[in-house]
Amino acid sequence: MSIRERLKAEGLEIPVAPKPVAAYVPATRTGNLLFTAGQLPLRDGVMVKEGKVGLDVTVEEAKELAKICALNCLAAVETLVAVEKIVKVVRLVGYVNAIPGFTAQPAVINGASELFVALWGEDGKHARSAIGVADLPLNAPIELELTVEVSD
């Protein structure tokens, strides 16, 4: 089953890559590694939900927002290569805009990690950081950066 078929089975699809909100590119490639810029939970150019996790956004909502960010990461990948060329999800960095004392960042970023494992199986397992931050651009609750290995 192709990645697009697996996404469809999950009721998901890769969106059109969001336009950068500053001076950067959505993704860059060196050798067989592809790195995405930070991706926010935007849908059709609009933030799905704004605010701080633990105040304005629940952990479950944030987990779903992380999945949207993951889809936007895949859209960024597709600005350079088809997602079918991804052979390994290497690393995921997740930033969570949360209230002081919030410590459930890993649970939030699992929304993206679980999606990658569902799509790529063992090759979807990756190194990861889940970091709490005071603020994110556009008052986003989540931002993700993705590194993948691609085939030629």
C-alpha positions as CSV (number, residue, x, y, z in Angstrom):
1,M,0.0,0.0,0.0
2,S,1.4,3.4,-0.9
3,I,1.8,6.3,1.6
4,R,-1.1,8.2,0.0
5,E,-3.3,5.1,0.3
6,R,-2.3,4.7,4.0
7,L,-3.1,8.4,4.5
8,K,-6.5,7.9,2.9
9,A,-7.2,4.9,5.1
10,E,-6.6,7.2,8.1
11,G,-9.0,9.7,6.6
12,L,-6.1,12.1,5.9
13,E,-4.4,13.7,2.9
14,I,-1.3,15.8,2.3
15,P,-2.3,19.5,1.9
16,V,-0.7,22.0,-0.4
17,A,2.5,23.2,1.4
18,P,1.8,26.4,3.4
19,K,3.6,29.4,2.2
20,P,6.6,30.5,4.3
21,V,5.7,33.3,6.7
22,A,9.2,34.8,6.6
23,A,12.5,34.5,4.7
24,Y,13.1,30.7,4.3
25,V,12.2,27.7,2.2
26,P,9.7,25.0,3.2
27,A,12.4,22.3,2.9
28,T,16.0,21.8,1.9
29,R,17.9,18.7,0.8
30,T,21.6,17.7,1.3
31,G,22.5,14.3,-0.1
32,N,19.7,11.9,0.9
33,L,18.6,13.9,3.9
34,L,15.7,16.4,3.6
35,F,15.0,18.9,6.4
36,T,11.8,20.8,6.7
37,A,11.4,24.3,8.1
38,G,9.2,24.5,11.2
39,Q,5.6,23.8,10.3
40,L,2.6,25.2,12.1
41,P,-1.0,23.8,12.4
42,L,-2.2,25.7,9.4
43,R,-5.0,24.5,7.2
44,D,-5.6,26.5,4.0
45,G,-3.4,29.2,5.4
46,V,-5.4,29.6,8.6
47,M,-4.2,28.6,12.1
48,V,-6.5,25.8,13.1
49,K,-6.3,26.8,16.8
50,E,-4.2,29.4,18.6
51,G,-3.0,29.7,22.1
52,K,-1.2,27.9,24.9
53,V,-1.5,24.2,25.6
54,G,-2.8,23.8,29.1
55,L,-4.9,27.0,28.9
56,D,-6.5,27.6,25.5
57,V,-5.7,24.1,24.0
58,T,-6.2,20.7,25.6
59,V,-3.6,18.0,25.4
60,E,-5.9,16.0,23.1
61,E,-6.5,19.0,20.8
62,A,-2.8,19.7,20.7
63,K,-2.1,16.1,19.8
64,E,-4.4,16.5,16.8
65,L,-2.7,19.8,15.9
66,A,0.6,18.0,15.9
67,K,-0.8,15.6,13.3
68,I,-1.8,18.6,11.2
69,C,1.8,19.9,11.6
70,A,3.1,16.5,10.5
71,L,0.9,16.6,7.4
72,N,2.3,20.1,6.6
73,C,5.8,18.7,7.1
74,L,5.0,16.1,4.4
75,A,3.7,18.9,2.2
76,A,7.0,20.7,2.7
77,V,8.8,17.5,1.7
78,E,6.7,17.3,-1.4
79,T,8.1,20.7,-2.5
80,L,11.3,18.8,-3.3
81,V,10.4,15.1,-3.7
82,A,7.3,12.8,-3.5
83,V,6.6,11.4,-0.1
84,E,6.8,7.9,-1.7
85,K,10.6,8.6,-1.9
86,I,10.9,8.8,1.9
87,V,12.7,5.6,3.1
88,K,13.2,6.6,6.8
89,V,11.8,9.2,9.2
90,V,15.0,10.2,10.9
91,R,14.2,12.9,13.4
92,L,11.3,15.0,14.7
93,V,11.6,18.1,16.8
94,G,8.4,19.4,18.4
95,Y,7.9,22.7,20.1
96,V,4.9,23.1,22.4
97,N,3.7,26.6,23.3
98,A,2.5,25.8,26.8
99,I,1.7,27.3,30.2
100,P,4.5,27.3,32.9
101,G,4.8,23.9,34.6
102,F,3.3,22.0,31.6
103,T,5.2,18.7,31.2
104,A,3.2,16.7,28.8
105,Q,5.1,17.7,25.7
106,P,5.8,14.1,24.7
107,A,2.1,13.2,24.8
108,V,1.4,16.2,22.4
109,I,4.1,15.4,19.9
110,N,2.9,11.7,19.9
111,G,0.2,12.9,17.5
112,A,2.9,13.3,14.8
113,S,5.1,10.4,15.9
114,E,2.2,7.9,15.8
115,L,1.2,9.1,12.4
116,F,4.7,8.5,11.0
117,V,4.8,5.0,12.5
118,A,1.3,4.3,11.0
119,L,2.5,5.3,7.6
120,W,6.1,3.9,7.5
121,G,6.0,1.2,10.2
122,E,9.5,0.5,11.6
123,D,11.0,3.1,9.2
124,G,8.7,5.7,10.7
125,K,10.3,5.3,14.2
126,H,12.6,8.3,14.7
127,A,14.7,10.2,17.2
128,R,12.8,13.0,18.8
129,S,12.8,16.0,21.0
130,A,9.6,17.5,22.5
131,I,10.3,20.9,23.9
132,G,8.1,23.4,25.9
133,V,8.5,27.0,24.8
134,A,7.0,30.3,26.0
135,D,5.7,31.4,22.6
136,L,5.6,30.4,19.0
137,P,5.0,32.4,15.8
138,L,1.4,33.5,15.1
139,N,0.5,32.2,18.6
140,A,0.6,28.6,17.3
141,P,0.3,25.9,20.0
142,I,2.7,23.5,18.1
143,E,5.6,23.7,15.6
144,L,7.3,20.7,14.1
145,E,10.6,20.2,12.2
146,L,11.1,17.0,10.3
147,T,14.2,15.2,9.0
148,V,13.8,12.3,6.5
149,E,16.0,10.2,4.4
150,V,14.9,9.9,0.8
151,S,15.9,7.7,-2.1
152,D,17.0,9.1,-5.5
